[in-house]
């Protein structure tokens, strides 16, 4: 059973979807231990049951960015009320003001107390702005939805034209003021730190923190994408090229941070050794065991071997050190220890700082190669060359040389690695597309393995029997009810 302590959402409800349906989707499970939510929920149901709508509404409702058109999408989606129950106990509710589309109110309740109450007005087609829940004393024009939504005092001649000009100025000023007014709901979402990712059925990854400008080449060369231009191709190939670059950049930053942290640790190690020597001297030091030094050296060397596989640090070749240690006289071992220990401890500090990167790269390459093994292809990664996929004869393959299923699975796994660094909620629509039956069985396990120890919750809409039967404890059935049956 996958640990569920890091889930964000425990349930969602939609009332009046398309004017006639209601949905209740439990993302927590029946067990008491899961009442706080679970890391994986599989939405399943008939075509048209509302699975994709649930994903899209979750994405728009919990995304704080003003650039993504989230509030506009909420305004034009036909429903009466959409409610999200968070594992923290907060309840987010979005309710349309009049009918199924247009103006809506977003509220947040915490401990039975309303902490957010934000009204949104659709001032023009596709344009939604936050406004105060109550009218401003001099702001009647704030509630105009169009230029002509007002009652002019005169209706003819010059006075009429002046009234129109006054109304237009007031209308534009009201919109400008509203756009500058603090949005309490967005402020709440930013503090909550949600910003979901969504992998839609068009295989594009959407998220507020995803910079589409990241299509530019990174500073370091990446062999796997040498001849790939996301602008010259579309669909999964273009998205995969972008995901490869973003993942490479992310890992580079992790390596830099790890090396900086490791350097600080090594400085502390050397200072501690210097203080110890200056205070007690070699003569007063504890006796040193030759076997202890040799074992420590071998342990550090083994750890650097895995790091060097990914180009994170050079491999420590212990043979030369071992030859010297074996030949060192017993009465000189204290001196050898004083010289060698700072070096080994500095190496260990750097290894500890890079351990999370090593674990992530080890898991990622292992999971990718579990999928690729049947075709003889193999994926590797080094900080110098980035991701490479080689054919069974050693040829480096570009994204457009992979099969549709291979591109699809690599895209999903890379985006999962990116999600673990950026978001607590990853929404996926039909991840089984282009995947064979065997890969569908392996898929959810791979996603959970890649996010082990990270606060990432998956909500996945699927029609795959293979996915469903492998994770029955994660099922969340989507069955719409007609409103007259409530």
C-alpha positions as CSV (number, residue, x, y, z in Angstrom):
1,X,0.0,0.0,0.0
2,X,1.4,3.4,-1.0
3,X,1.7,5.9,1.8
4,X,-1.0,8.5,1.7
5,X,0.4,11.1,4.1
6,X,1.3,13.6,1.4
7,X,-2.1,13.9,-0.5
8,X,-3.6,17.3,-1.1
9,X,-7.2,16.6,-2.1
10,X,-9.6,14.2,-0.4
11,X,-12.8,14.7,-2.4
12,X,-14.5,16.8,-5.1
13,X,-18.1,17.5,-5.8
14,X,-19.8,19.1,-8.8
15,X,-23.5,20.2,-8.7
16,X,-25.4,21.1,-11.7
17,X,-22.8,20.0,-14.3
18,X,-24.2,21.0,-17.7
19,X,-27.3,21.9,-15.8
20,X,-28.5,18.4,-15.1
21,X,-25.9,16.3,-13.3
22,X,-24.1,16.0,-10.0
23,X,-20.8,14.3,-9.2
24,X,-19.2,13.2,-6.0
25,X,-15.6,11.8,-6.3
26,X,-13.9,10.3,-3.3
27,X,-10.1,10.6,-3.4
28,X,-9.6,9.3,0.1
29,X,-10.8,5.7,0.1
30,X,-12.8,3.8,2.6
31,X,-10.1,2.9,5.1
32,X,-9.7,5.3,8.1
33,X,-6.0,5.4,7.5
34,X,-6.7,7.0,4.1
35,X,-9.2,9.6,5.2
36,X,-6.6,12.3,4.7
37,X,-6.4,11.4,1.1
38,X,-4.2,9.0,-1.0
39,X,-1.3,9.5,-3.3
40,X,-3.0,7.8,-6.3
41,X,-6.6,8.0,-7.3
42,X,-7.8,6.4,-10.6
43,X,-11.0,8.0,-12.0
44,X,-12.9,5.5,-14.0
45,X,-16.4,5.6,-15.6
46,X,-18.2,5.6,-18.9
47,X,-17.3,8.0,-21.7
48,X,-18.9,11.3,-21.0
49,X,-19.2,10.7,-17.3
50,X,-17.2,13.8,-16.4
51,X,-13.7,12.5,-15.7
52,X,-11.9,15.0,-17.9
53,X,-14.1,17.8,-16.6
54,X,-13.1,16.9,-13.0
55,X,-9.4,17.1,-13.9
56,X,-9.8,20.4,-15.8
57,X,-11.8,22.1,-13.0
58,X,-9.3,20.9,-10.4
59,X,-6.5,22.3,-12.5
60,X,-8.1,25.7,-13.1
61,X,-9.5,26.0,-9.5
62,X,-6.2,25.3,-7.8
63,X,-3.9,27.3,-10.1
64,X,-3.0,30.7,-8.9
65,X,-1.5,32.3,-12.0
66,X,-3.3,35.2,-13.7
67,X,-1.7,34.3,-17.0
68,X,-3.3,30.9,-17.6
69,X,-6.9,32.0,-18.1
70,X,-7.9,29.8,-15.2
71,X,-10.7,32.1,-14.0
72,X,-12.0,32.5,-17.6
73,X,-12.2,28.7,-18.0
74,X,-14.1,28.4,-14.8
75,X,-16.6,31.1,-15.9
76,X,-17.3,29.3,-19.2
77,X,-17.6,25.8,-17.8
78,X,-21.3,25.1,-17.2
79,X,-22.0,24.1,-13.6
80,X,-23.7,25.5,-10.5
81,X,-21.2,24.6,-7.8
82,X,-17.8,23.0,-7.6
83,X,-16.4,22.0,-4.2
84,X,-12.9,20.7,-3.4
85,X,-12.2,19.1,0.0
86,X,-8.6,19.5,0.9
87,X,-6.8,17.1,3.2
88,X,-5.9,20.0,5.5
89,X,-9.6,20.4,6.3
90,X,-10.1,23.5,4.2
91,X,-13.0,23.5,1.7
92,X,-12.8,25.4,-1.5
93,X,-16.1,26.2,-3.2
94,X,-16.8,27.9,-6.5
95,X,-20.4,28.8,-7.2
96,X,-21.9,30.5,-10.2
97,X,-23.8,33.7,-9.4
98,X,-26.6,33.5,-12.0
99,X,-27.0,30.4,-14.2
100,X,-24.3,28.0,-15.3
101,X,-21.7,30.3,-16.9
102,X,-20.3,33.7,-16.3
103,X,-19.8,35.4,-12.9
104,X,-18.9,33.3,-9.9
105,X,-17.9,33.5,-6.3
106,X,-14.9,31.6,-4.8
107,X,-14.9,30.9,-1.1
108,X,-12.6,29.0,1.3
109,X,-13.9,27.7,4.6
110,X,-11.4,26.6,7.4
111,X,-12.6,25.3,10.7
112,X,-16.2,26.3,9.9
113,X,-15.0,29.9,9.3
114,X,-15.0,31.6,5.9
115,X,-11.5,32.9,5.3
116,X,-11.8,33.8,1.6
117,X,-14.7,35.4,-0.2
118,X,-13.9,36.5,-3.7
119,X,-16.3,37.6,-6.5
120,X,-15.3,37.3,-10.2
121,X,-17.0,39.3,-12.9
122,X,-16.9,38.4,-16.6
123,X,-16.6,41.9,-18.1
124,X,-16.2,40.8,-21.7
125,X,-15.9,37.6,-23.6
126,X,-13.0,35.7,-22.2
127,X,-12.1,38.5,-19.7
128,X,-12.8,37.8,-16.0
129,X,-11.7,40.1,-13.2
130,X,-11.8,40.0,-9.4
131,X,-14.2,42.5,-7.7
132,X,-15.2,43.2,-4.2
133,X,-18.0,41.1,-2.8
134,X,-19.9,44.3,-2.0
135,X,-20.3,47.5,-4.1
136,X,-17.8,50.3,-3.5
137,X,-19.5,53.5,-2.3
138,X,-18.7,55.3,-5.6
139,X,-18.2,52.3,-7.7
140,X,-21.5,51.5,-9.4
141,X,-19.7,51.3,-12.7
142,X,-17.6,48.5,-11.2
143,X,-20.5,46.1,-11.7
144,X,-21.1,47.0,-15.4
145,X,-20.4,44.0,-17.6
146,X,-20.6,46.0,-20.8
147,X,-20.3,49.6,-21.8
148,X,-24.1,49.9,-22.2
149,X,-25.0,48.3,-18.9
150,X,-26.0,51.6,-17.3
151,X,-29.0,53.9,-17.0
152,X,-28.0,57.3,-18.5
153,X,-29.8,60.4,-17.1
154,X,-30.6,61.8,-20.6
155,X,-31.3,60.0,-23.8
156,X,-30.9,62.4,-26.7
157,X,-28.6,65.0,-28.3
158,X,-25.3,66.2,-26.9
159,X,-26.3,65.0,-23.4
160,X,-26.6,61.4,-24.8
161,X,-23.1,61.5,-26.3
162,X,-21.6,63.0,-23.1
163,X,-23.3,60.3,-21.1
164,X,-21.8,57.6,-23.4
165,X,-18.4,59.1,-23.1
166,X,-18.7,59.4,-19.3
167,X,-19.9,55.8,-19.1
168,X,-17.1,54.5,-21.3
169,X,-14.5,56.3,-19.1
170,X,-16.1,55.0,-16.0
171,X,-16.3,51.5,-17.3
172,X,-12.6,51.4,-18.4
173,X,-11.5,53.0,-15.1
174,X,-13.5,50.4,-13.1
175,X,-11.9,47.5,-15.0
176,X,-8.4,49.0,-14.5
177,X,-9.1,49.5,-10.7
178,X,-10.5,46.0,-10.4
179,X,-7.4,44.5,-12.1
180,X,-5.2,46.2,-9.5
181,X,-7.4,45.2,-6.6
182,X,-5.9,42.3,-4.4
183,X,-7.4,38.9,-5.3
184,X,-7.9,37.1,-2.0
185,X,-8.5,33.7,-3.6
186,X,-5.3,33.9,-5.6
187,X,-3.5,35.0,-2.5
188,X,-4.8,31.9,-0.7
189,X,-3.8,29.6,-3.6
190,X,-0.3,31.0,-3.6
191,X,0.1,30.5,0.1
192,X,-1.3,27.0,-0.3
193,X,1.4,26.3,-2.9
194,X,-0.8,24.1,-5.2
195,X,0.0,25.0,-8.8
196,X,-1.1,21.6,-10.3
197,X,0.4,20.0,-13.4
198,X,-1.9,18.6,-15.9
199,X,-1.0,16.2,-18.7
200,X,-3.9,16.5,-21.1
201,X,-5.1,14.0,-23.8
202,X,-3.2,16.2,-26.4
203,X,-0.1,15.0,-24.5
204,X,0.9,18.6,-23.6
205,X,1.9,19.3,-20.0
206,X,0.2,22.3,-18.5
207,X,1.2,24.1,-15.3
208,X,1.7,27.7,-14.0
209,X,5.4,27.0,-13.3
210,X,6.1,25.6,-16.7
211,X,7.9,28.1,-18.9
212,X,7.1,27.4,-22.5
213,X,10.1,29.6,-23.4
214,X,12.2,26.8,-22.0
215,X,12.3,25.4,-25.6
216,X,15.6,27.3,-25.9
217,X,18.7,25.3,-25.7
218,X,20.4,24.9,-22.3
219,X,24.0,26.0,-21.8
220,X,25.2,22.4,-21.8
221,X,25.0,20.2,-24.8
222,X,22.4,17.4,-24.7
223,X,23.3,14.6,-27.1
224,X,19.8,13.1,-27.1
225,X,18.3,16.2,-28.7
226,X,21.2,17.3,-30.9
227,X,19.0,17.3,-34.1
228,X,15.7,18.0,-32.4
229,X,13.9,21.2,-32.9
230,X,10.6,21.5,-31.0
231,X,9.5,24.3,-33.4
232,X,9.8,22.0,-36.5
233,X,7.8,19.1,-35.1
234,X,4.6,18.8,-33.1
235,X,2.7,16.6,-30.7
236,X,4.5,14.2,-28.4
237,X,7.9,14.6,-30.1
238,X,7.9,18.4,-29.5
239,X,6.7,17.9,-25.9
240,X,9.4,15.2,-25.3
241,X,12.2,17.5,-26.6
242,X,11.0,20.2,-24.2
243,X,10.7,17.8,-21.3
244,X,14.2,16.5,-21.9
245,X,15.7,20.0,-21.8
246,X,13.7,20.9,-18.7
247,X,14.7,17.8,-16.8
248,X,18.4,18.3,-17.8
249,X,18.2,21.9,-16.5
250,X,16.6,20.7,-13.2
251,X,19.2,18.0,-12.6
252,X,22.0,20.5,-13.3
253,X,20.6,22.8,-10.7
254,X,20.3,20.0,-8.2
255,X,24.0,19.0,-8.9
256,X,25.2,22.6,-8.4
257,X,23.3,22.9,-5.1
258,X,24.6,19.5,-4.0
259,X,28.2,20.5,-4.8
260,X,27.9,23.8,-3.0
261,X,26.4,22.1,0.0
262,X,29.1,19.4,-0.1
263,X,31.9,22.0,-0.3
264,X,30.5,23.7,2.9
265,X,30.5,20.2,4.5
266,X,34.1,19.5,3.5
267,X,35.3,22.9,4.9
268,X,33.7,22.0,8.2
269,X,35.5,18.6,8.1
270,X,38.9,20.1,7.5
271,X,38.4,22.7,10.2
272,X,37.4,20.0,12.7
273,X,40.5,17.9,11.9
274,X,42.8,21.0,12.2
275,X,41.3,21.8,15.6
276,X,41.7,18.2,16.8
277,X,45.4,18.0,15.7
278,X,46.2,21.4,17.1
279,X,44.7,20.6,20.5
280,X,46.0,17.0,21.0
281,X,48.7,16.3,18.6
282,X,49.4,13.0,16.8
283,X,51.1,11.5,19.9
284,X,47.9,11.8,22.0
285,X,45.5,10.5,19.2
286,X,43.7,7.2,19.6
287,X,45.4,4.2,18.0
288,X,44.4,3.7,14.4
289,X,43.4,0.3,12.9
290,X,44.7,-0.4,9.5
291,X,41.6,-2.4,8.6
292,X,39.3,0.4,9.6
293,X,41.1,2.9,7.3
294,X,41.0,0.4,4.4
295,X,37.3,-0.4,4.9
296,X,36.4,3.3,5.0
297,X,38.4,3.9,1.8
298,X,36.6,1.1,0.0
299,X,33.2,2.3,1.2
300,X,33.8,5.8,-0.1
301,X,35.2,4.4,-3.4
302,X,32.1,2.3,-3.9
303,X,29.8,5.3,-3.5
304,X,31.8,7.5,-5.9
305,X,31.5,4.7,-8.5
306,X,27.7,5.2,-8.7
307,X,28.1,9.0,-8.8
308,X,30.6,8.8,-11.6
309,X,28.2,6.8,-13.7
310,X,26.1,10.0,-14.0
311,X,29.1,12.3,-14.3
312,X,28.4,13.9,-10.9
313,X,31.9,13.5,-9.5
314,X,35.1,11.5,-10.5
315,X,35.4,7.9,-9.3
316,X,37.8,7.4,-6.4
317,X,40.3,4.8,-7.5
318,X,41.3,3.2,-4.3
319,X,44.0,0.8,-5.5
320,X,46.8,3.4,-5.2
321,X,45.6,4.4,-1.7
322,X,45.4,0.8,-0.7
323,X,49.0,0.1,-1.8
324,X,50.3,2.9,0.3
325,X,48.2,1.9,3.4
326,X,49.4,-1.7,3.2
327,X,53.0,-0.5,3.2
328,X,52.6,2.1,5.9
329,X,54.4,1.0,9.2
330,X,52.2,0.6,12.2
331,X,53.9,3.5,14.1
332,X,53.0,5.8,11.1
333,X,49.4,4.9,10.8
334,X,48.3,7.8,13.0
335,X,50.0,10.2,10.5
336,X,48.4,8.4,7.6
337,X,45.0,8.7,9.3
338,X,45.4,12.4,10.0
339,X,46.2,12.9,6.3
340,X,43.6,10.6,4.8
341,X,40.6,11.2,7.1
342,X,40.0,14.8,6.0
343,X,40.0,13.7,2.3
344,X,37.6,10.8,3.0
345,X,35.3,12.8,5.1
346,X,35.2,15.6,2.5
347,X,34.4,13.0,-0.2
348,X,31.6,11.7,2.1
349,X,30.2,15.2,2.7
350,X,30.0,15.7,-1.1
351,X,28.4,12.2,-1.6
352,X,25.8,12.9,1.1
353,X,24.9,16.2,-0.6
354,X,24.5,14.5,-4.0
355,X,22.7,11.4,-2.7
356,X,19.2,12.7,-3.6
357,X,20.3,13.3,-7.2
358,X,21.9,9.9,-7.4
359,X,18.7,8.2,-6.1
360,X,16.5,10.2,-8.5
361,X,18.7,9.4,-11.6
362,X,19.0,5.7,-10.6
363,X,15.3,5.4,-10.2
364,X,14.5,7.3,-13.5
365,X,17.0,5.3,-15.7
366,X,15.9,2.0,-14.1
367,X,12.2,2.7,-14.7
368,X,12.8,3.9,-18.3
369,X,14.9,0.8,-19.1
370,X,12.2,-1.5,-17.7
371,X,10.0,-0.2,-20.5
372,X,12.7,-0.2,-23.1
373,X,14.3,-3.6,-22.4
374,X,12.0,-5.5,-24.8
375,X,13.2,-3.4,-27.8
376,X,16.9,-3.6,-26.9
377,X,17.1,0.2,-26.4
378,X,18.8,1.6,-23.3
379,X,18.6,5.0,-21.7
380,X,21.5,6.7,-19.8
381,X,22.2,10.0,-18.3
382,X,25.3,12.1,-17.6
383,X,25.6,15.7,-16.6
384,X,27.9,16.3,-19.6
385,X,25.8,14.7,-22.3
386,X,22.3,14.7,-20.8
387,X,19.8,11.9,-21.7
388,X,20.8,9.4,-24.4
389,X,18.8,6.5,-25.8
390,X,20.9,4.0,-27.6
391,X,19.7,1.3,-30.0
392,X,21.0,-2.3,-29.5
393,X,23.9,-1.5,-31.8
394,X,25.0,1.6,-29.8
395,X,23.5,4.2,-32.1
396,X,22.2,7.4,-30.4
397,X,18.5,7.8,-31.2
398,X,16.6,11.1,-31.4
399,X,13.1,11.5,-30.1
400,X,11.5,11.2,-33.5
401,X,13.3,7.8,-34.0
402,X,11.5,6.3,-31.0
403,X,8.1,4.5,-31.4
404,X,5.0,6.4,-30.4
405,X,4.7,4.3,-27.2
406,X,8.4,4.9,-26.3
407,X,8.0,8.7,-26.7
408,X,4.8,8.6,-24.7
409,X,6.3,6.7,-21.7
410,X,9.5,8.7,-21.7
411,X,7.4,11.9,-21.8
412,X,5.3,10.8,-18.9
413,X,8.2,9.7,-16.7
414,X,10.2,12.8,-17.3
415,X,7.2,15.0,-16.5
416,X,6.7,13.0,-13.3
417,X,10.3,13.8,-12.3
418,X,9.6,17.5,-13.0
419,X,6.4,17.4,-11.0
420,X,8.0,16.1,-7.9
421,X,10.1,19.2,-7.8
422,X,7.3,21.6,-8.6
423,X,3.8,20.6,-7.5
424,X,1.8,18.6,-5.0
425,X,-0.9,17.6,-7.5
426,X,-0.3,15.9,-10.9
427,X,-3.5,15.4,-13.0
428,X,-3.3,13.0,-15.9
429,X,-5.8,12.2,-18.6
430,X,-5.7,8.7,-20.1
431,X,-2.0,8.0,-19.6
432,X,-2.4,4.6,-21.3
433,X,-2.6,6.2,-24.8
434,X,-0.2,4.4,-27.2
435,X,1.0,2.0,-24.5
436,X,0.8,-1.8,-24.9
437,X,-0.8,-4.0,-22.2
438,X,2.4,-4.8,-20.4
439,X,3.4,-1.2,-20.2
440,X,0.0,-0.2,-18.9
441,X,0.4,-2.7,-16.0
442,X,3.8,-1.2,-15.1
443,X,2.8,2.5,-15.5
444,X,1.3,3.5,-12.1
445,X,4.1,1.7,-10.2
446,X,6.7,3.6,-12.1
447,X,5.0,7.0,-11.4
448,X,4.8,6.2,-7.7
449,X,8.4,5.0,-7.6
450,X,9.6,8.2,-9.2
451,X,7.8,10.3,-6.6
452,X,8.6,8.2,-3.5
453,X,9.2,10.5,-0.6
454,X,7.9,13.5,-2.4
455,X,4.5,15.2,-1.7
456,X,2.9,14.5,-5.1
457,X,-0.7,13.2,-5.4
458,X,-1.8,11.7,-8.7
459,X,-5.4,12.0,-9.9
460,X,-5.6,9.9,-13.1
461,X,-8.6,9.5,-15.5
462,X,-8.3,6.1,-17.2
463,X,-10.2,3.5,-19.3
464,X,-7.5,0.9,-19.0
465,X,-8.5,-2.4,-17.4
466,X,-4.8,-3.2,-16.9
467,X,-4.2,0.0,-14.9
468,X,-7.4,-0.4,-12.9
469,X,-6.9,-4.1,-12.0
470,X,-3.4,-3.4,-10.8
471,X,-4.5,-0.7,-8.3
472,X,-8.0,-1.6,-7.1
473,X,-7.4,0.2,-3.8
474,X,-7.0,3.4,-5.7
475,X,-10.2,3.4,-7.6
476,X,-12.5,6.4,-7.6
477,X,-15.7,5.7,-9.6
478,X,-17.2,8.6,-11.5
479,X,-21.0,8.0,-11.8
480,X,-23.0,11.2,-12.6
481,X,-26.5,11.4,-11.1
482,X,-29.4,13.3,-12.5
483,X,-30.4,16.2,-10.3
484,X,-34.0,15.1,-10.0
485,X,-32.8,11.9,-8.3
486,X,-31.1,13.9,-5.5
